Structures are given as C-alpha cells and as structure tokens.
Amino acid sequence: MRLRKPNISPKFSAEEQRLSKEQKDTRARMDQLEKELQAYPKQIEEKKARDRELVKMRATMAAPAISLGAARTGRSGYQQPQKMKKLPAREFNSARIKFLGLCIILATIIFMLWRSIPS
C-alpha cells in the first residue's frame, strides 16, 4: 500500500493567495508613492511661485505706506487721491474778501516802510 502524501495544497494555496494579495497591495502602494514622488517637485515649484507672488503683492501694498509716511491704504493696495472740497459760495466770497484785505494791509505796510527809508 502506498502512503498518500498529506494534502497541504489547500493550506499552501491560502497562504499563497494572502501573499499574492499583499504583493498586489504593496505594488499598488509603490506605484502611488512613485507618482507622488514625481509630482512632488512640481508642487514645490508651484508653492515657491505662489510665495514669490505673495511677497511681491505684500511689497507693493507696503510701499505706499512706507513712502507716504505710514499712510494707510485700502485692502486693494490703491490709495485714492483725496479730492479738494469746494467751498460753498458764501464761504468762498468771505475767504476772497479776507485775502484781498490782507493783501491791502501788506501793501500799505510795505509802502509805509519804503517811504520812511531815506534815500
């Protein structure tokens, strides 16, 4: 009578299947990591470019504040020129009269000083 070898194949095939599955998972993970590794330099370059743009933007926004004696600008970085307010007609006329009166007084003082200087 021949002795039969014990049937180890089902146990072995289950172990093979488990190892095969682990190998597939490992290869998939390796492929994924390789793709990330290849994309990483691009991401670093894009981040550096964004940082450079941010530094430029901050510099352009800070430049007017530095050059204008810490004058504040809006969030857009553009300082709107201040418009000259027109005086109402009554105030404008009173200012004109005051200016002409001061000019006449100054002219009188200069004339009197000129007359008092001996030639």
DRENRO-162456 format. One record per residue (C-alpha): residue in three letters; residue number from 1; x negated, y negated, z. Coordinates in steps of 0.2 Angstrom, whole numbers. Layout:
BEGIN
<r><type>ALA</type><seq>NUM</seq><u>X</u><v>Y</v><w>Z</w></r>
...
//
This chain:
BEGIN
<r><type>MET</type><seq>1</seq><u>0</u><v>0</v><w>0</w></r>
<r><type>ARG</type><seq>2</seq><u>-6</u><v>-16</v><w>-5</w></r>
<r><type>LEU</type><seq>3</seq><u>-6</u><v>-30</v><w>8</w></r>
<r><type>ARG</type><seq>4</seq><u>3</u><v>-45</v><w>2</w></r>
<r><type>LYS</type><seq>5</seq><u>-6</u><v>-62</v><w>5</w></r>
<r><type>PRO</type><seq>6</seq><u>4</u><v>-73</v><w>16</w></r>
<r><type>ASN</type><seq>7</seq><u>13</u><v>-86</v><w>6</w></r>
<r><type>ILE</type><seq>8</seq><u>5</u><v>-103</v><w>10</w></r>
<r><type>SER</type><seq>9</seq><u>11</u><v>-112</v><w>-5</w></r>
<r><type>PRO</type><seq>10</seq><u>26</u><v>-120</v><w>2</w></r>
<r><type>LYS</type><seq>11</seq><u>17</u><v>-127</v><w>16</w></r>
<r><type>PHE</type><seq>12</seq><u>2</u><v>-132</v><w>5</w></r>
<r><type>SER</type><seq>13</seq><u>14</u><v>-140</v><w>-8</w></r>
<r><type>ALA</type><seq>14</seq><u>22</u><v>-150</v><w>5</w></r>
<r><type>GLU</type><seq>15</seq><u>5</u><v>-156</v><w>11</w></r>
<r><type>GLU</type><seq>16</seq><u>1</u><v>-160</v><w>-7</w></r>
<r><type>GLN</type><seq>17</seq><u>17</u><v>-169</v><w>-10</w></r>
<r><type>ARG</type><seq>18</seq><u>13</u><v>-180</v><w>5</w></r>
<r><type>LEU</type><seq>19</seq><u>-4</u><v>-184</v><w>0</w></r>
<r><type>SER</type><seq>20</seq><u>1</u><v>-187</v><w>-18</w></r>
<r><type>LYS</type><seq>21</seq><u>14</u><v>-200</v><w>-12</w></r>
<r><type>GLU</type><seq>22</seq><u>1</u><v>-208</v><w>0</w></r>
<r><type>GLN</type><seq>23</seq><u>-11</u><v>-209</v><w>-15</w></r>
<r><type>LYS</type><seq>24</seq><u>3</u><v>-217</v><w>-26</w></r>
<r><type>ASP</type><seq>25</seq><u>7</u><v>-230</v><w>-12</w></r>
<r><type>THR</type><seq>26</seq><u>-12</u><v>-233</v><w>-10</w></r>
<r><type>ARG</type><seq>27</seq><u>-15</u><v>-236</v><w>-28</w></r>
<r><type>ALA</type><seq>28</seq><u>1</u><v>-247</v><w>-30</w></r>
<r><type>ARG</type><seq>29</seq><u>-6</u><v>-257</v><w>-15</w></r>
<r><type>MET</type><seq>30</seq><u>-23</u><v>-258</v><w>-23</w></r>
<r><type>ASP</type><seq>31</seq><u>-16</u><v>-265</v><w>-39</w></r>
<r><type>GLN</type><seq>32</seq><u>-6</u><v>-278</v><w>-30</w></r>
<r><type>LEU</type><seq>33</seq><u>-21</u><v>-283</v><w>-20</w></r>
<r><type>GLU</type><seq>34</seq><u>-31</u><v>-284</v><w>-36</w></r>
<r><type>LYS</type><seq>35</seq><u>-18</u><v>-295</v><w>-44</w></r>
<r><type>GLU</type><seq>36</seq><u>-18</u><v>-307</v><w>-29</w></r>
<r><type>LEU</type><seq>37</seq><u>-37</u><v>-307</v><w>-29</w></r>
<r><type>GLN</type><seq>38</seq><u>-37</u><v>-313</v><w>-47</w></r>
<r><type>ALA</type><seq>39</seq><u>-23</u><v>-326</v><w>-44</w></r>
<r><type>TYR</type><seq>40</seq><u>-32</u><v>-332</v><w>-28</w></r>
<r><type>PRO</type><seq>41</seq><u>-45</u><v>-344</v><w>-37</w></r>
<r><type>LYS</type><seq>42</seq><u>-31</u><v>-352</v><w>-47</w></r>
<r><type>GLN</type><seq>43</seq><u>-21</u><v>-355</v><w>-31</w></r>
<r><type>ILE</type><seq>44</seq><u>-37</u><v>-363</v><w>-23</w></r>
<r><type>GLU</type><seq>45</seq><u>-40</u><v>-374</v><w>-38</w></r>
<r><type>GLU</type><seq>46</seq><u>-21</u><v>-380</v><w>-38</w></r>
<r><type>LYS</type><seq>47</seq><u>-22</u><v>-383</v><w>-19</w></r>
<r><type>LYS</type><seq>48</seq><u>-38</u><v>-394</v><w>-22</w></r>
<r><type>ALA</type><seq>49</seq><u>-30</u><v>-403</v><w>-36</w></r>
<r><type>ARG</type><seq>50</seq><u>-14</u><v>-407</v><w>-25</w></r>
<r><type>ASP</type><seq>51</seq><u>-26</u><v>-413</v><w>-11</w></r>
<r><type>ARG</type><seq>52</seq><u>-35</u><v>-424</v><w>-23</w></r>
<r><type>GLU</type><seq>53</seq><u>-19</u><v>-432</v><w>-29</w></r>
<r><type>LEU</type><seq>54</seq><u>-13</u><v>-434</v><w>-11</w></r>
<r><type>VAL</type><seq>55</seq><u>-29</u><v>-443</v><w>-6</w></r>
<r><type>LYS</type><seq>56</seq><u>-28</u><v>-454</v><w>-22</w></r>
<r><type>MET</type><seq>57</seq><u>-10</u><v>-458</v><w>-18</w></r>
<r><type>ARG</type><seq>58</seq><u>-14</u><v>-462</v><w>1</w></r>
<r><type>ALA</type><seq>59</seq><u>-29</u><v>-473</v><w>-5</w></r>
<r><type>THR</type><seq>60</seq><u>-18</u><v>-483</v><w>-17</w></r>
<r><type>MET</type><seq>61</seq><u>-5</u><v>-485</v><w>-4</w></r>
<r><type>ALA</type><seq>62</seq><u>-18</u><v>-491</v><w>9</w></r>
<r><type>ALA</type><seq>63</seq><u>-27</u><v>-503</v><w>-2</w></r>
<r><type>PRO</type><seq>64</seq><u>-14</u><v>-517</v><w>-2</w></r>
<r><type>ALA</type><seq>65</seq><u>-13</u><v>-516</v><w>17</w></r>
<r><type>ILE</type><seq>66</seq><u>-32</u><v>-517</v><w>18</w></r>
<r><type>SER</type><seq>67</seq><u>-34</u><v>-531</v><w>6</w></r>
<r><type>LEU</type><seq>68</seq><u>-19</u><v>-541</v><w>11</w></r>
<r><type>GLY</type><seq>69</seq><u>-24</u><v>-541</v><w>30</w></r>
<r><type>ALA</type><seq>70</seq><u>-14</u><v>-526</v><w>35</w></r>
<r><type>ALA</type><seq>71</seq><u>2</u><v>-532</v><w>26</w></r>
<r><type>ARG</type><seq>72</seq><u>14</u><v>-518</v><w>26</w></r>
<r><type>THR</type><seq>73</seq><u>21</u><v>-511</v><w>10</w></r>
<r><type>GLY</type><seq>74</seq><u>36</u><v>-500</v><w>7</w></r>
<r><type>ARG</type><seq>75</seq><u>36</u><v>-481</v><w>5</w></r>
<r><type>SER</type><seq>76</seq><u>34</u><v>-484</v><w>-13</w></r>
<r><type>GLY</type><seq>77</seq><u>17</u><v>-492</v><w>-11</w></r>
<r><type>TYR</type><seq>78</seq><u>23</u><v>-508</v><w>-20</w></r>
<r><type>GLN</type><seq>79</seq><u>24</u><v>-524</v><w>-11</w></r>
<r><type>GLN</type><seq>80</seq><u>37</u><v>-535</v><w>-18</w></r>
<r><type>PRO</type><seq>81</seq><u>32</u><v>-553</v><w>-21</w></r>
<r><type>GLN</type><seq>82</seq><u>41</u><v>-565</v><w>-9</w></r>
<r><type>LYS</type><seq>83</seq><u>52</u><v>-577</v><w>-18</w></r>
<r><type>MET</type><seq>84</seq><u>52</u><v>-595</v><w>-15</w></r>
<r><type>LYS</type><seq>85</seq><u>69</u><v>-600</v><w>-7</w></r>
<r><type>LYS</type><seq>86</seq><u>76</u><v>-615</v><w>-15</w></r>
<r><type>LEU</type><seq>87</seq><u>81</u><v>-629</v><w>-3</w></r>
<r><type>PRO</type><seq>88</seq><u>99</u><v>-635</v><w>-3</w></r>
<r><type>ALA</type><seq>89</seq><u>101</u><v>-652</v><w>-12</w></r>
<r><type>ARG</type><seq>90</seq><u>104</u><v>-662</v><w>4</w></r>
<r><type>GLU</type><seq>91</seq><u>88</u><v>-655</v><w>12</w></r>
<r><type>PHE</type><seq>92</seq><u>78</u><v>-657</v><w>-4</w></r>
<r><type>ASN</type><seq>93</seq><u>83</u><v>-675</v><w>-6</w></r>
<r><type>SER</type><seq>94</seq><u>78</u><v>-678</v><w>13</w></r>
<r><type>ALA</type><seq>95</seq><u>62</u><v>-670</v><w>10</w></r>
<r><type>ARG</type><seq>96</seq><u>58</u><v>-680</v><w>-5</w></r>
<r><type>ILE</type><seq>97</seq><u>63</u><v>-697</v><w>4</w></r>
<r><type>LYS</type><seq>98</seq><u>51</u><v>-692</v><w>19</w></r>
<r><type>PHE</type><seq>99</seq><u>37</u><v>-688</v><w>6</w></r>
<r><type>LEU</type><seq>100</seq><u>39</u><v>-705</v><w>-3</w></r>
<r><type>GLY</type><seq>101</seq><u>40</u><v>-714</v><w>14</w></r>
<r><type>LEU</type><seq>102</seq><u>24</u><v>-706</v><w>20</w></r>
<r><type>CYS</type><seq>103</seq><u>15</u><v>-710</v><w>3</w></r>
<r><type>ILE</type><seq>104</seq><u>20</u><v>-728</v><w>5</w></r>
<r><type>ILE</type><seq>105</seq><u>14</u><v>-729</v><w>23</w></r>
<r><type>LEU</type><seq>106</seq><u>-3</u><v>-721</v><w>17</w></r>
<r><type>ALA</type><seq>107</seq><u>-4</u><v>-733</v><w>3</w></r>
<r><type>THR</type><seq>108</seq><u>-1</u><v>-748</v><w>15</w></r>
<r><type>ILE</type><seq>109</seq><u>-15</u><v>-742</v><w>27</w></r>
<r><type>ILE</type><seq>110</seq><u>-27</u><v>-739</v><w>13</w></r>
<r><type>PHE</type><seq>111</seq><u>-23</u><v>-757</v><w>6</w></r>
<r><type>MET</type><seq>112</seq><u>-25</u><v>-765</v><w>23</w></r>
<r><type>LEU</type><seq>113</seq><u>-42</u><v>-756</v><w>25</w></r>
<r><type>TRP</type><seq>114</seq><u>-48</u><v>-762</v><w>8</w></r>
<r><type>ARG</type><seq>115</seq><u>-43</u><v>-780</v><w>12</w></r>
<r><type>SER</type><seq>116</seq><u>-52</u><v>-780</v><w>29</w></r>
<r><type>ILE</type><seq>117</seq><u>-68</u><v>-774</v><w>22</w></r>
<r><type>PRO</type><seq>118</seq><u>-79</u><v>-789</v><w>17</w></r>
<r><type>SER</type><seq>119</seq><u>-87</u><v>-789</v><w>0</w></r>
//
